[in-house]
């Protein structure tokens, strides 16, 4: 079970991601509506995984990656974006994100991204019986 921080300015998106991740057996230890809240949370807590929207008011997700990595270089980050722009995805990965998901977010997409970063936490039966 991973300890996850969800970062997105949309409450609906945070709720959906939380629903999908808990259905996969992961523990949501926090939610943040912007990058500054995420940075403060990361200073106090130790999430294994952070899902982060790229487009947020104030500091965007791309800017937040390097600041989060300064706190702890081992935090894994999956960027979530509605932009299919290869340059943005490439920049996120260069900054230190371990993966990205194009919206709309689904349990399948989260499962696939997490399995690439943490194959030891994934079991074949994790998605059985899950209805989106």
VMD Tcl script that draws the C-alpha trace (Angstrom):
set ca {
  {0.00 0.00 0.00}
  {1.35 3.39 -1.02}
  {0.90 6.59 0.99}
  {-0.41 9.13 -1.52}
  {-0.78 12.91 -1.66}
  {-3.27 14.18 -4.27}
  {-2.63 17.69 -5.60}
  {-5.25 19.30 -7.82}
  {-7.18 22.58 -7.69}
  {-10.40 20.74 -8.61}
  {-12.24 19.13 -5.71}
  {-14.06 16.82 -8.13}
  {-10.76 15.64 -9.62}
  {-9.28 15.04 -6.14}
  {-12.36 13.01 -5.16}
  {-12.17 10.90 -8.33}
  {-8.45 10.21 -7.95}
  {-8.99 9.35 -4.28}
  {-11.79 6.93 -5.18}
  {-9.65 5.18 -7.79}
  {-6.53 4.97 -5.63}
  {-8.37 3.64 -2.58}
  {-10.07 1.04 -4.80}
  {-6.54 -0.06 -5.76}
  {-5.67 -0.44 -2.07}
  {-3.62 2.72 -1.53}
  {-3.82 5.07 1.44}
  {-4.56 8.74 0.75}
  {-2.65 10.61 3.46}
  {-3.40 14.08 2.17}
  {-4.94 16.36 -0.41}
  {-3.77 19.79 -1.55}
  {-5.55 22.30 -3.77}
  {-2.34 23.99 -4.93}
  {1.42 23.52 -5.12}
  {2.15 25.61 -2.03}
  {-0.09 23.40 0.12}
  {1.63 20.36 -1.38}
  {5.07 21.70 -0.47}
  {4.02 22.33 3.12}
  {2.47 18.88 3.35}
  {5.64 17.24 2.00}
  {7.79 19.00 4.61}
  {5.72 17.43 7.40}
  {4.78 14.08 5.87}
  {6.34 11.37 3.76}
  {4.10 10.35 0.87}
  {5.47 7.60 -1.38}
  {3.56 8.99 -4.31}
  {2.22 12.38 -5.32}
  {-0.33 12.85 -8.09}
  {-0.12 16.42 -9.31}
  {-2.09 18.47 -11.77}
  {0.08 20.55 -14.09}
  {-2.29 23.47 -14.48}
  {-3.06 25.15 -11.14}
  {-3.33 28.78 -10.06}
  {-0.16 30.28 -8.64}
  {2.75 27.87 -8.89}
  {1.97 25.25 -11.50}
  {2.78 21.56 -11.19}
  {5.89 21.77 -13.36}
  {7.40 24.44 -11.10}
  {6.51 22.41 -8.02}
  {8.37 19.26 -9.10}
  {11.87 20.56 -8.41}
  {10.79 22.17 -5.12}
  {9.27 18.89 -3.95}
  {12.40 17.00 -5.02}
  {14.47 19.43 -2.89}
  {12.45 18.32 0.14}
  {12.92 14.64 -0.65}
  {14.37 13.38 -3.91}
  {12.71 9.99 -3.41}
  {9.11 11.24 -3.58}
  {7.57 9.78 -6.74}
  {5.41 12.14 -8.78}
  {2.83 11.34 -11.44}
  {1.74 14.43 -13.35}
  {-1.87 14.71 -14.45}
  {-2.68 16.91 -17.40}
  {-5.25 17.66 -20.04}
  {-2.45 18.79 -22.34}
  {-1.25 16.15 -24.78}
  {1.68 18.43 -25.55}
  {4.88 16.38 -25.82}
  {7.03 19.34 -24.75}
  {5.15 19.69 -21.45}
  {5.33 15.96 -20.76}
  {9.05 15.92 -21.60}
  {9.66 18.90 -19.29}
  {7.79 17.20 -16.43}
  {9.90 14.05 -16.81}
  {13.12 16.08 -17.04}
  {12.19 17.95 -13.85}
  {11.85 14.65 -12.00}
  {8.33 13.32 -12.47}
  {8.24 9.56 -12.87}
  {5.09 9.46 -14.99}
  {2.15 11.31 -16.40}
  {-1.51 10.67 -17.08}
  {-3.67 12.42 -19.64}
  {-7.14 13.39 -18.43}
  {-9.65 11.96 -18.02}
  {-8.11 10.04 -15.14}
  {-9.27 6.45 -14.74}
  {-8.38 3.61 -12.39}
  {-6.75 1.83 -15.34}
  {-4.48 4.79 -16.10}
  {-3.48 5.15 -12.45}
  {-2.87 1.40 -12.19}
  {-0.64 1.45 -15.27}
  {1.39 4.47 -14.13}
  {1.86 3.16 -10.59}
  {2.85 -0.29 -11.85}
  {5.74 1.25 -13.79}
  {7.06 3.04 -10.70}
  {6.16 0.50 -8.02}
  {5.76 -2.94 -9.60}
  {6.00 -4.55 -6.16}
  {2.69 -2.93 -5.10}
  {0.68 -4.19 -8.04}
  {-1.23 -7.47 -8.19}
  {-3.15 -8.83 -11.18}
  {-6.37 -8.96 -9.20}
  {-6.22 -5.28 -8.16}
  {-8.66 -4.16 -10.85}
  {-11.03 -7.12 -10.71}
  {-14.57 -6.03 -10.04}
  {-13.80 -2.31 -10.28}
  {-16.50 -0.32 -12.04}
  {-15.77 3.23 -13.10}
}
mol new
graphics top color blue
foreach p $ca { graphics top sphere $p radius 0.5 }
foreach p [lrange $ca 0 end-1] q [lrange $ca 1 end] { graphics top cylinder $p $q radius 0.2 }
display resetview
